[in-house]
């Protein structure tokens, strides 16, 4: 190994500090992109409702189309992320999303906008998001020292949570002034900014080792690691269950506010923005909670606060009763985001670096794979019963998901373990060095109220 490669590998091992240029660029790009995503979370359903007269089920299915790619390509995407430079891959994803979102206002101008077009855009941007979110989780640990990961994740998720406050309100203002379709033009521009910020990052050089294992075996390695680990396994199952309920009501929330409560576009944006305010608080308190209570206890507390709070949302009504939706949203956002910060930082240091992309993808397959099902269930229940009844069902399910964590090994510990327990039968797999040594939660993507990642 040359001196330059040794220096690059050591730089990746040591990482950087929060104030360094690479992290600041990533932070700025993600803040801008997340603002656009937050705008779209309200604007896309409004386009379907106001311009195409979509039903509650169609709006829910539109949300499902965004998450279906996790079921189709989530696992191989993790293996590809471990093979490819994450920064370059993220830039390609930004470019694809820019073109797709730009196509909506152009089609509207040409009089050619259709429901099929919106579904294609949702599916295409969802596919780009699969690769982007996985690569994001791998890139961050190469830019920061392990000790700085909790603070870095808190800043990124905190900024993302703040954009969830401003984005829906901005979407409402744009929709009210110019039409909902033009809010998607704004989102397209934010992907351009994100791509330029990523282009300016110069990550440390990483020594890559040759690969002999086929893609199928590399995918299986990630699944096995998650399946055998008691902590990653329970987080994956719990994330899948809670995301099912979160998306079931989120996919019909705009329909609920417009049709059941009688709000206009500007008011919908304002209410959704207020509901999202808890995310910023959750990101702010997460590092302190982890230090004071312990990472395991803090994670459990966050979920016990967040999930039962969903029962407040179906109590929403006109006038003062809008406070029920806001209170429920704030409590959910606080708990989910704080838990995501603690878990993401732990997972990035707990997982062996050469497996991180595949482990993230394996967990995201479950975490995000239930989202299209949740959206379809929400839409079907809204059509079969009523929109409010569907939200009651989703809220009750969320409250019950806490049982999964209470019955897990997590409740017996103060802190989550710093490294996996070694098992004799896993030693040959642990010695496999055919993976890259290169090393995110929009939770994505992430829409109005935060999802488990």
Order of alpha helices (4+ residues) and beta strands (2+ residues): alpha-alpha-alpha-alpha-alpha-alpha-alpha-alpha-alpha-alpha-alpha-alpha-alpha-alpha-alpha-alpha
